Amino acid sequence: MTDIQKPLPHNIDLEAELLGCILMNNDCYDLVSRSLQPEHFYEQVHQILFEAMGKMITIGRKVNPTTLKSYMPEDAKIADDLNLGQYLARLAVNAVSPVMARDYAIGIRDLWVSRHLMAACDDIRAALAGREPDVDPFSVISPIEDQIAKLRGERIATGEANRHGQAYLDSITKARQRGGVSGVPICLGEISEVISSPVFEAGNLYGLLASSGEGKSSLTLQMIAHALKKGHPVLFLSFDQAADQCIRQMVAQEYAIEARRQLFGDVSEKEMGKAVDFATWIDRQPFKVIKCTDQSAPQLVALARSFIRTNGNGKVPLIVVDHIRAIKAEDRRADEGTKALQIGNILKGGAEQTRAAWLVLNQRNTSGMRRPNPRPIIADLFGGEGALAPFDAIFYLYRFLKFYQERKATASTGSDWKAIEKVFPSAVRDNNEDIAEIGVIKSRFGNPHITSRLIFEARFTRYKSDRQADAELQEAML
């Protein structure tokens, strides 16, 4: 049977009419340039024309068939009976209406994506056909999955979807039917307040910023346990903790059995029973911890998709990544800001595609912790301000006592002590209270200046509400 090779998906007329539109109305370039690049065109001449148009328009030059021709090769020909000047004139005559420019650009981009997906399928077929017997089939296709995840992330990052008004109406209608926002419930009201949302919403990317030793993993495990109790699937992609370490800490938080005692088996019969009950319960939950080593962002998205396919139960999943600095960048030579932005865009694309809430832990850089006032700011993020764009909200955790003890140990002058008194609350200075501040450094909605306080119980590595502590104190005084 003869295998007839079909041409790759393309539409020359679509490309030509869009180029004609830009020739006749240069403002159309701004409408399409965010989602369209020269390489997205199938016809090589169209790639050259679109790139030249962009360069001219960017520097304020007028683009029309006459001005554009000056920057094209003199001997360029489209066909034996058609030179470049004649072709440019034909493009202008057949230009599409500016109203259709964006839709045409999306069509061209989708055809480009289709060509790349077909190539990826061919690569998968060839890779599996040539696989050695001792090689896992899934390891063979992993790089190709990365390519597909990158394509998906880039497509979502360009914001190509139209009918935004209808999408908005659909979301508000669904919210009315549910009686609330679709998402993962948050264990502490203080977090909900600072991010101005009662839940981690489906399709959103959230960040948690804190330094090493401030308890961000502890708080994260509390959020995970709360989500599981409410029936939501949770995947923990951890570059730090293994599954048994996570369970040990969750038991400490749930039953006030110190992790150290669990590690050495120093538990009573009653405590052992609680540990058994918890372990049995959590094994029945849609919960998985994957100990990561050198995974890239597309690989993490692929792991999330696989987990959701297996554990989806109709409720919004929570995907937690600990932490963003450990994720392998595609270009390891790139600057930190570029790495962070690329990783964030891919994870945001993954959140939208999986319809899950993603929480990414972000460990502060050391320069921020050396400031006289070490309260977290945007510059402390991996990648700095340039890394903010993909995130829907980023909140921070700031434990005063950790930094107070460090400052007190090195204070040597009167000005040092004055700075300490100004920066740290009296409850921390006078009573060594281990309180933490929750705040936000990016939020799409609400007041970005709201902060709340939590109490850290170091013995059980858990946080509790400051309001709960006040209520317990008042009750004890009655």
Buried (B, 14 or more C-beta within 10 A) or exposed (E): EEEEEEEEBBBEEBBBBBBBBBBBBBEBBEBBBEBBBBEBBBBEBBBBBBBBBBEBBEEEEEBBBEBBBEBBEEEBEBEEEEBBBBBBBBBBEEBBEBEBBBBBBBBBBBBBBEBBBEEBEEBBEEBEEEBEEEEEEEEBBBBBBBBBBBBBBBBBBBEBEEEEEEEEEEBEEEEEEEEEBBBBBBBBEBBBBBBBBBBBBBBBBBBBBBBEEBBBBBBBBBBBBBBBEEEBBBBBBBBBBEBEBBBBBBBBBBBEBBBEBBEEEEBEEEBEEBBEEBEEEBEEBBBBBBBBEEBBBBBBBBBBBBBBEEBBEEBBBBBBBBBBBBBBBBEEEEEBBBBBBBBBBBBBBBBBBBEBBBBBBBBBBEEBBEEEEBBBBBEBBBBBEBBBBBBBBBBBBBBBBBBBEEBEEEBEEEEBBEBBEEBBBEBBBEEEBBBBBBBBBBBEEBEBEBBBBBBBBEEBBBBBBBBEBEEEEEEEEE
